[in-house]
């Protein structure tokens, strides 16, 4: 979701306004002033997927390229599959904010951020998903990122962020090895909060949140239809995810 990145020192240094800055095939260069250098020599090991929660792609572009907003992403994909790049992948875009994954913070320095033009209350368009499927292999190959490094904003910021939301088709990406997979079949497990938290932590959900927020985040990724208190199916879902990585 397009929101200001908390705790980020502003640095407005607009990159060259040329197509030479484009990393992805077919991307339209729309430079944002909101970026900086990746800290501590870090390079991308994650891809974070967002939805914009705005009315249309042009409104999202205007915000992502507005110095006053202090927010950006590397890419934006419109519903018709149009791909824009705003920040070079080598640079640190301001998209993730506070949170952590596998015990690591400063996700902005560790990731490439992709915004999808979607309000979060409707399905993602087929041309948009197809464009995402063309973009992800380029990024993963360029930086040597494993498929398990493709995560949602809600994964690394449970309770604070909810995108890309319950309508995003994670299993579609998993089938193409473009996101961490899940094993198939039934598993006999007990609905233990302790076991659930252990499995979730092993999978990467290490943010310091309460049981309810953790459950909501895991469900957004693996069981968006889930409701009510923790159940066996929730524990089984995260068990299968952990086994498949």
VOVEXDO-336216 format. One record per residue (C-alpha): residue number from 1; x, y, z. Coordinates in steps of 0.5 Angstrom, whole numbers. Layout:
R   num      c1      c2      c3
R   NUM       X       Y       Z
...
***
This chain:
R   num      c1      c2      c3
R     1       0       0       0
R     2       3       7      -2
R     3       4      10       5
R     4      10      14       8
R     5      16      10      10
R     6      17      11      17
R     7      24      13      20
R     8      27      14      13
R     9      31      20      12
R    10      29      24       6
R    11      34      24       0
R    12      32      27      -6
R    13      37      26     -12
R    14      33      25     -18
R    15      36      19     -23
R    16      38      21     -30
R    17      31      22     -34
R    18      33      17     -39
R    19      31      10     -41
R    20      38       7     -39
R    21      36       7     -32
R    22      31       2     -34
R    23      32      -5     -31
R    24      26      -9     -33
R    25      24     -10     -41
R    26      19      -6     -43
R    27      18      -2     -37
R    28      17       6     -38
R    29      22      10     -34
R    30      18      15     -29
R    31      23      17     -24
R    32      22      18     -17
R    33      26      23     -13
R    34      25      19      -7
R    35      30      14      -6
R    36      37      13      -3
R    37      43       8      -3
R    38      42       1       0
R    39      45       1       7
R    40      51      -3       9
R    41      53      -6       2
R    42      46     -10       2
R    43      43     -12      -4
R    44      36     -15      -6
R    45      34     -22      -3
R    46      27     -20      -3
R    47      21     -18      -7
R    48      16     -14      -3
R    49       9     -14      -7
R    50       4      -9      -5
R    51      -3      -6      -8
R    52      -3       2      -8
R    53     -10       3      -5
R    54     -11       9     -10
R    55     -16      10     -15
R    56     -12       9     -21
R    57      -5       8     -23
R    58      -4      15     -25
R    59      -6      18     -18
R    60      -1      12     -15
R    61       5      15     -20
R    62       4      22     -18
R    63       4      20     -11
R    64      10      15     -12
R    65      14      21     -15
R    66      12      26     -11
R    67      18      29      -6
R    68      13      31      -1
R    69      10      24       0
R    70      17      21       2
R    71      15      14      -1
R    72      16      10      -8
R    73      17       3     -11
R    74      22       0     -16
R    75      16      -2     -20
R    76       8       0     -21
R    77       4      -5     -26
R    78      -3      -2     -28
R    79      -9      -7     -29
R    80      -8      -7     -37
R    81      -1     -10     -36
R    82       3      -3     -37
R    83      10      -3     -33
R    84      13       3     -30
R    85      20       4     -27
R    86      21       9     -22
R    87      27       7     -18
R    88      33       3     -21
R    89      34      -4     -17
R    90      41      -2     -15
R    91      38       4     -11
R    92      34       3      -4
R    93      26       5      -6
R    94      22       7       0
R    95      16       2       0
R    96      17      -3       6
R    97      17       2      12
R    98      18      -2      19
R    99      18      -9      20
R   100      22     -15      19
R   101      23     -22      15
R   102      27     -28      18
R   103      29     -23      24
R   104      32     -18      19
R   105      30     -11      19
R   106      31      -5      14
R   107      27      -9       9
R   108      28      -3       4
R   109      35      -4       3
R   110      34     -12       2
R   111      28     -11      -3
R   112      25      -9      -9
R   113      18      -6      -9
R   114      13      -8     -14
R   115       6      -4     -13
R   116       0      -7     -16
R   117      -6      -2     -18
R   118     -11      -5     -14
R   119     -15      -2      -9
R   120     -15      -8      -5
R   121     -23     -10      -6
R   122     -23     -13     -12
R   123     -19     -18     -16
R   124     -13     -17     -20
R   125     -13     -16     -27
R   126     -11     -22     -32
R   127      -6     -17     -36
R   128      -3     -15     -29
R   129      -2     -21     -27
R   130       1     -23     -33
R   131       6     -17     -33
R   132       8     -19     -26
R   133      10     -26     -28
R   134      14     -23     -33
R   135      17     -18     -29
R   136      19     -23     -23
R   137      23     -28     -26
R   138      28     -22     -29
R   139      29     -19     -22
R   140      30     -26     -19
R   141      35     -28     -24
R   142      38     -21     -24
R   143      40     -21     -16
R   144      40     -29     -15
R   145      33     -29     -11
R   146      30     -35      -9
R   147      23     -36     -10
R   148      21     -36      -2
R   149      24     -29      -2
R   150      18     -26      -6
R   151      13     -24       0
R   152       7     -19       1
R   153       8     -13       5
R   154       3     -16      10
R   155       8     -22      11
R   156      13     -17      14
R   157       9     -12      17
R   158       3     -16      21
R   159      -2     -12      23
R   160       0      -5      20
R   161       0      -7      13
R   162      -5     -12       9
R   163      -3     -12       2
R   164      -3     -15      -3
R   165      -9     -17       1
R   166     -14     -23       1
R   167     -16     -23      -7
R   168      -8     -24      -9
R   169      -7     -30     -12
R   170      -1     -33      -9
R   171      -2     -40     -11
R   172      -2     -38     -18
R   173       5     -35     -17
R   174       7     -41     -13
R   175       5     -46     -19
R   176      11     -42     -23
R   177      16     -42     -18
R   178      15     -35     -17
R   179      14     -35     -10
R   180      15     -40      -4
R   181      11     -46      -5
R   182       7     -50      -1
R   183       6     -58       0
R   184       0     -61      -2
R   185      -4     -66       2
R   186      -7     -67       9
R   187      -3     -66      15
R   188      -6     -68      22
R   189      -4     -63      27
R   190      -6     -60      33
R   191      -9     -53      34
R   192      -3     -51      38
R   193      -2     -43      39
R   194       6     -45      41
R   195       7     -50      35
R   196       3     -45      30
R   197       8     -39      32
R   198      14     -43      32
R   199      12     -46      25
R   200      11     -38      23
R   201      17     -36      25
R   202      21     -41      22
R   203      17     -39      15
R   204      20     -32      16
R   205      14     -29      20
R   206      19     -26      26
R   207      15     -19      27
R   208      14     -18      34
R   209       6     -18      34
R   210       1     -21      38
R   211      -3     -28      36
R   212      -9     -25      33
R   213      -4     -20      28
R   214       0     -26      27
R   215      -6     -31      25
R   216      -9     -25      21
R   217      -2     -25      17
R   218      -1     -32      16
R   219      -8     -33      13
R   220      -8     -27       8
R   221      -2     -31       5
R   222      -4     -38       6
R   223     -12     -38       8
R   224     -15     -32       6
R   225     -22     -35       7
R   226     -20     -37      14
R   227     -25     -34      20
R   228     -25     -35      27
R   229     -20     -37      32
R   230     -14     -41      31
R   231     -16     -48      28
R   232     -12     -54      25
R   233     -13     -52      18
R   234      -8     -46      20
R   235      -3     -50      23
R   236      -3     -55      17
R   237      -3     -49      12
R   238       4     -46      15
R   239       6     -53      16
R   240       6     -55       9
R   241       9     -48       7
R   242      15     -49      12
R   243      16     -56       9
R   244      16     -54       2
R   245      22     -49       3
***
